[in-house]
């Protein structure tokens, strides 16, 4: 390519695709490049395929919970067939995404990109390209782990493409990936262990509700070892032997598969950012509040690749991509508003939060905290669920500062609290909502 592009977008995930379309539709010459299939982590290697597999686990668990309550018979997961169901969604995504970009006037490129100057980028197979603006939206990758045998781990992408589910699976790390996949695997019949180096799992969520989730996980047959420091992974009789230390003692387990669930970091190492005078911070591209690089004003970053205040979540990537595009087009300094962004761990049942944790809210000032065990409520009784709860935090003015819920269908319920926080609604205003009954949302008025 010999012309100077108005914009080159690096990364064809949610942030990059939204920005590319917006700028192209405004009349800019835009190209987008990715070395991986178009669609990004969420559509191809994360949120969406995970939820496709979770549907099978939900069905199995629904039958188990109602055993002896009117539902009889054995239900099991046929893993290869469930995987084909997942692929019926993921397989068409890259072509569909690329076609939509082409229709929007975006030139689509494939290959690894790296900066060669402040306004130049080199792409495998295309050579050097000049640009007036560039958006880095390369997403995240598994955090590098340095203990001996770490190369024997598979990552979340590999797990989501397993042709067969092994009998024994160990997950390293105590975050979203480990717990979500552990529930799917356990309900598919695998023996599952989670090894976490921390004393507290899922630190971004309310500890009282996490405790409920841990109890529910163990009820599902998942073994959880906290404060387990990894020593090494070695081959053992055609499987893997995982050695770790806990409370000063050495322990080992054997597994047919060991999965990396110890977090993710921005995927920017391959970009040669120094060649373009692009600074980094906290492992990501350093940006000002309006997502522009302070060291090279031609550069913007959005989504997981940016060291912004936003959490590494798909909705954040989408609106950061759109805001970065708008700022580039108009020369503005609009800052993203991260208020009211919810987050969910899609275990069975799910754990969700929006707003401040209790400990964070108490640092702000006087608050009212309402904790309710909802496990005996009709919404749980109906389906046989044994664990559920809610914690709602309000300020002196009655406005909702944080909402934390654990239970079936509560991933939908958290969106109501998200809207309430976004709009600055009070608890009284939310409780006044006449919800359809009996639904999950009808629980809301009694939670605080």
Secondary structure in CASP SS format (residue, H / E / C, confidence):
PFRMAT SS
TARGET T0000
AUTHOR 0000-0000-0000
METHOD secondary structure of the structure
MODEL  1
X C 1.00
X C 1.00
X C 1.00
X E 1.00
X E 1.00
X E 1.00
X E 1.00
X E 1.00
X E 1.00
X E 1.00
X C 1.00
X C 1.00
X C 1.00
X H 1.00
X H 1.00
X H 1.00
X H 1.00
X H 1.00
X H 1.00
X H 1.00
X H 1.00
X H 1.00
X H 1.00
X H 1.00
X H 1.00
X C 1.00
X C 1.00
X C 1.00
X C 1.00
X E 1.00
X E 1.00
X E 1.00
X E 1.00
X E 1.00
X C 1.00
X C 1.00
X C 1.00
X C 1.00
X C 1.00
X H 1.00
X H 1.00
X H 1.00
X H 1.00
X H 1.00
X H 1.00
X C 1.00
X H 1.00
X H 1.00
X H 1.00
X H 1.00
X H 1.00
X H 1.00
X H 1.00
X H 1.00
X H 1.00
X H 1.00
X H 1.00
X H 1.00
X H 1.00
X H 1.00
X H 1.00
X H 1.00
X H 1.00
X H 1.00
X H 1.00
X C 1.00
X E 1.00
X C 1.00
X C 1.00
X C 1.00
X E 1.00
X C 1.00
X C 1.00
X C 1.00
X C 1.00
X C 1.00
X C 1.00
X C 1.00
X H 1.00
X H 1.00
X H 1.00
X H 1.00
X H 1.00
X H 1.00
X H 1.00
X H 1.00
X H 1.00
X H 1.00
X H 1.00
X H 1.00
X C 1.00
X C 1.00
X H 1.00
X H 1.00
X H 1.00
X H 1.00
X H 1.00
X H 1.00
X H 1.00
X H 1.00
X H 1.00
X H 1.00
X H 1.00
X C 1.00
X C 1.00
X C 1.00
X E 1.00
X E 1.00
X E 1.00
X E 1.00
X C 1.00
X C 1.00
X E 1.00
X E 1.00
X E 1.00
X E 1.00
X E 1.00
X C 1.00
X C 1.00
X E 1.00
X E 1.00
X E 1.00
X E 1.00
X C 1.00
X C 1.00
X C 1.00
X E 1.00
X E 1.00
X E 1.00
X E 1.00
X E 1.00
X E 1.00
X E 1.00
X E 1.00
X E 1.00
X E 1.00
X C 1.00
X C 1.00
X C 1.00
X E 1.00
X E 1.00
X E 1.00
X C 1.00
X C 1.00
X C 1.00
X C 1.00
X C 1.00
X E 1.00
X C 1.00
X H 1.00
X H 1.00
X H 1.00
X C 1.00
X E 1.00
X C 1.00
X H 1.00
X H 1.00
X H 1.00
X H 1.00
X C 1.00
X C 1.00
X C 1.00
X C 1.00
X C 1.00
X C 1.00
X C 1.00
X C 1.00
X E 1.00
X E 1.00
X E 1.00
X E 1.00
X E 1.00
X C 1.00
X C 1.00
X C 1.00
X H 1.00
X H 1.00
X H 1.00
X H 1.00
X H 1.00
X H 1.00
X H 1.00
X H 1.00
X H 1.00
X H 1.00
X H 1.00
X H 1.00
X C 1.00
X C 1.00
X C 1.00
X E 1.00
X E 1.00
X E 1.00
X E 1.00
X E 1.00
X C 1.00
X C 1.00
X C 1.00
X C 1.00
X C 1.00
X C 1.00
X C 1.00
X C 1.00
X C 1.00
X C 1.00
X C 1.00
X H 1.00
X H 1.00
X H 1.00
X H 1.00
X H 1.00
X H 1.00
X H 1.00
X H 1.00
X H 1.00
X H 1.00
X H 1.00
X H 1.00
X H 1.00
X C 1.00
X C 1.00
X E 1.00
X E 1.00
X E 1.00
X E 1.00
X C 1.00
X C 1.00
X C 1.00
X E 1.00
X E 1.00
X E 1.00
X E 1.00
X E 1.00
X E 1.00
X E 1.00
X E 1.00
X C 1.00
X C 1.00
X E 1.00
X E 1.00
X E 1.00
X E 1.00
X E 1.00
X E 1.00
X E 1.00
X E 1.00
X C 1.00
X C 1.00
X E 1.00
X E 1.00
X E 1.00
X E 1.00
X E 1.00
X E 1.00
X E 1.00
X C 1.00
X E 1.00
X E 1.00
X E 1.00
X E 1.00
X C 1.00
X C 1.00
X C 1.00
X E 1.00
X E 1.00
X E 1.00
X C 1.00
X C 1.00
X H 1.00
X H 1.00
X H 1.00
X C 1.00
X H 1.00
X H 1.00
X H 1.00
X H 1.00
X C 1.00
X C 1.00
X C 1.00
X E 1.00
X E 1.00
X C 1.00
X C 1.00
X E 1.00
X E 1.00
X C 1.00
X C 1.00
X C 1.00
X C 1.00
X C 1.00
X C 1.00
X E 1.00
X C 1.00
X C 1.00
X C 1.00
X C 1.00
X C 1.00
X C 1.00
X E 1.00
X E 1.00
X E 1.00
X C 1.00
X H 1.00
X H 1.00
X H 1.00
X E 1.00
X C 1.00
X C 1.00
X C 1.00
X C 1.00
X C 1.00
X C 1.00
X C 1.00
X H 1.00
X H 1.00
X H 1.00
X H 1.00
X H 1.00
X H 1.00
X H 1.00
X H 1.00
X H 1.00
X H 1.00
X H 1.00
X H 1.00
X H 1.00
X H 1.00
X H 1.00
X H 1.00
X H 1.00
X C 1.00
X C 1.00
X C 1.00
X C 1.00
X C 1.00
X C 1.00
X C 1.00
X C 1.00
X C 1.00
X C 1.00
X C 1.00
X C 1.00
X E 1.00
X E 1.00
X E 1.00
X C 1.00
X C 1.00
X C 1.00
X C 1.00
X E 1.00
X E 1.00
X E 1.00
X E 1.00
X E 1.00
X E 1.00
X C 1.00
X C 1.00
X H 1.00
X H 1.00
X H 1.00
X H 1.00
X H 1.00
X H 1.00
X H 1.00
X C 1.00
X C 1.00
X E 1.00
X E 1.00
X E 1.00
X E 1.00
X E 1.00
X E 1.00
X E 1.00
X C 1.00
X C 1.00
X C 1.00
X C 1.00
X H 1.00
X H 1.00
X H 1.00
X H 1.00
X C 1.00
X C 1.00
X C 1.00
X C 1.00
X C 1.00
X C 1.00
X C 1.00
X E 1.00
X E 1.00
X E 1.00
X E 1.00
X E 1.00
X E 1.00
X E 1.00
X C 1.00
X C 1.00
X C 1.00
X E 1.00
X E 1.00
X E 1.00
X E 1.00
X E 1.00
X E 1.00
X E 1.00
X E 1.00
X E 1.00
X C 1.00
X C 1.00
X H 1.00
X H 1.00
X H 1.00
X H 1.00
X H 1.00
X H 1.00
X H 1.00
X H 1.00
X H 1.00
X H 1.00
X H 1.00
X H 1.00
X H 1.00
X H 1.00
X C 1.00
X C 1.00
X E 1.00
X H 1.00
X H 1.00
X H 1.00
X H 1.00
X H 1.00
X C 1.00
X C 1.00
X C 1.00
X C 1.00
X C 1.00
X C 1.00
X C 1.00
X C 1.00
X H 1.00
X H 1.00
X H 1.00
X H 1.00
X H 1.00
X H 1.00
X H 1.00
X C 1.00
X C 1.00
END
